Structure formats: C-alpha cells, structure tokens
C-alpha cells in the first residue's frame, strides 16, 4: 500500500463534475477524492439513457466499483501510482448551520454537509468542493469552504484562443507580386513578415498597393493564394468567409471548426459546401445539441423523434431556404423534408451517435459550443474513411448550464487540434445577415 501524502488536499466532487468527465477522479494528481453518498444517489437517476451524461454516469460507477473491490475502508481505495485515494462518505446529521440557513433538504445541501463534516474531521487539511454549479460554489464559500470549478479541460484564455487568421500589414509589394509569378504559390520563407505559420493558418497580406488572401500549406511549406469561389450559389462576402469556404471545400482537411457571432455565415457556408460536394459523399448529416432555453425538453414535444427534433433544427432549415427558396413557405416543413431527401441530407440526433461508424459522410454539427469536450471527442471518433466533420458555433453564446467560453467542447477542440494538417479553423467576426442583425449583435 502506498504511503499517504500528509500534504494532499481532499477534493469533494459534485455530481455535475462526474457527468461532465467520468474519469475526473484521476485528474487530481496526488490528492484524495471524496464522493458524498448523495452524489451516488443522484447518479442513480442517470444510469439509463443514450445521452453523454448517461454514459458518463455508467462509466464512473463501473470505475469506482472496480477500484473499491469487495469492501471500501474509511481510508478509501488507492487511485494508482502517484495519485491519492478515493472514498465514499456517508455523512451524518445535517450540519446545524445548513438547517438554519436552508429550509429544504436537497442533494446540494447534503454534499455541503459532507464537506463541512470533512473540514471538521480533517483539521489542518485543505478540503475543496469541486463543482460546475456556480450557485453551489457560492454556497460553499459562504460557509467558509474552498470551492473551485473543474478546470481540467478548460482552455487557458479566451483571448489566446487560436483564430485561424492573421493580418499582416506593410508587406513589400514585391512579396505580393511573387504570387502572380508563382501561379498562386510562394514558399513561406520568401515572405519574412509571415513568422511561424501553422498548418492551414490563413493570412491577409496587405501592401501599400493591394492585398492577397493566402493560407499556409504545411506539406510543402508554401503560402497558397485563396481565391473567392462559389458553393451551391453562395458567394463569400468577406475574407473570413473566403477562408472558411476554402477549408470546407478542401478534401485534405477532414475536420473544420467555424466560430462567430450570429449572422456571420458559419452555418450557411457549411451547408453550401456540403451541397457543393454532395457527389463525393454518400450522405450529409445535420445535427444540433438539443439544449432548450426553458425547462421544457424533447420529452414534452409531440410526435416521433424526427418531429421532436424539428424545432431545434429550424435554424438549419432557415439556412437551407437561402440556397433553395422553394424549400420555404407553402407546406412548410414538408418542403424541407423533400429537399433534404433529394440531396441525401439527414437530420441526426446526437443522442444516438455513439457506436456509429460514419463512412464518406459530410457531418455538420451546429451550435457545437453547447457540447462538452467528451461529446466532441465522441463525435469525431465516429469518423470513418472519407468522412468530413464540421463544427459551427458561437463560443460566447452558451446555453448549457455547466459550460462557459473556456470549458465548452468547441474551445477545447480548437485548443487541442491547432496545427494538425487535417484540421482547419477560422473565427468569423463580421456579421453578414443584415444591417439590423449586425447592429444588435454589436450593441445589445
């Protein structure tokens, strides 16, 4: 049995952390982990189902069961070499401070009660409540407990997140002339202003007399001029959209992420590229996380799964109407379904994506900022030969209660994939929906 680290902290883990990452107990290094019995009680409600949180609950319970063996002692079970231990804490009568402060007995309050009990028992040791619930963290702090968010998969800084593009000013005219002489291809080393380029990074090169849009091609260390092209009748309206459409149409780039505010064109461009390249793929899949803005979820909606998904997919249908005006009006959703069927486009519920193997599929996942890092990984690992996956979303507009601009799956994807030759990303900043939409996005 490994020696106990006297300086180790004791982390009390909330249910939402486990549902976010089933392997979270291995992320606390040499420190110990305490799981209140109230957490196991809550996890019991998530054992059945097809969504990611149900998978996380089952995976966590299996892991803890294998670690603890037949009997779990008060000292807990070791988590492995270089790590601490895990224990299940039953708790006692609710702390008197809690009963005075709160009228109701809730799982959150029972978790707080366990943390207060451990703080009393483990004097001289730092007890930390880990939760993705801001309200629980505030309650814990009000009782003198240390409370932290689960930061293992958070990116360092929103401002440092890769944007996929760079503006290079005051480039000598002779450097830009090389693109004309080299038929749109120039060795990156011949343009000194471009320093440390990354695979598929985009550049707006400006001189006193003009500008060139270019992207860096890693395999031959060249800057390649990017021309404006049309896809399914859609023309890019700015440099960022031009970069995005190039990546979407590039067969060498298998994974694309597009971020941007409402009206920047990210979803429309993805759909246009899918229609333009539909002959190369057996099918186009469209999906969006079903995160409602109220407490009414899919179960409240009438009809089968297709009918239940229609309200969530309507923004995608609106974009299809731009490319095919005949899909709007008249018989409404039936027109859309005819258009989807004729172009081999299928709406895919993300809850049932696990276990699938997608061969030669163009897969568009809209509103991906509402996915967790684990959900992003699950989707990408479904990709078979010839499949292209596109994630679109606005990482500053998140509806998921336990995600933010740093912890959502979209930010995690960009941070981890940057520099990979088969990955491309661009942040779209300019709104192109309408003057009114752009004004509202900037001022409200």
C-alpha angles and dihedrals in degrees: 000000000000120000115261117249107231092199094053117122123230114232119200105205124211124218095249091059090057092047087052095048122007090195093054093115089070092055098073096080113210094350127106126248128216122197113196114222087238088066092056088049091054092045088056088071091056100050095097124057144068101252124102094256090058091052091049092051093051093044092050094049091050091049094050091045091054092047097049100048119194098329131023115213126210089255090059133225124295116254094207142281112330092012134095129239137275126226136179111228119207098190128206135239112336112275110264090233090059095049090052094047101042131043096200131063106225134165089253091055092048089053089051090048091055091049091051090048092051091048088056094045097043099051113181091023126104112244113194128190111215115199140145088212108099092199093054090049090053091049091050092050091050088060093051097261125135109243128187140176118243101261103171095109099031119118116239100245138352090221091055095049113123112260098189094232141075133194112220113191131193095025110170113257092234090060092057091045088063089072090062092046093045095048091249097316125102129170107249091229089064091065104059093183089071104078127186097349119199126221109280093001113153127225135197102204114196129187130174092269104037150328141252131205112219142166129208116244109204100197095065100018092241137139109229121202114241116217126195110259134181125237123190089339094308118125121197112244100201142019094269092053089048090055091046094051091048091056092044091054096041110105091202092062109076099174126045131176123192123188129182145121125282112297097020091119101244097132094040092052092049092052092045091053091048091053092044091052099036093117090063094054132057091219146359116225123200123195141166130183108256096233109151123206091227135038093271112101137180093290091066094056121091126242136028125320092278092053091045091053095049096086091051093046096048093099088058090048089052089056091048088054090060090059094038112029090184089068090068128074126007110066091003115207093020089063089053092050091051090051092047092049095048091052096043091247118152132187108230123200106224090213089072100041095096113103095019124123111210114207120189093347129147100216120192118189111189126197088021091163086082092062125094121234089254092053090051090052092048092053096047093048089060089069115116130183115317095010123137122197124200124189119194129182151120110256091197093057107063124163097180110107096221102039132080138177091283102040103042121109095247094059090044091052094051093047095049101038100045112125097022111134094226094048129082132180138177132175112222111212107169119078115225102174096094142316090259094050091048092050092049092047092052101041108029 
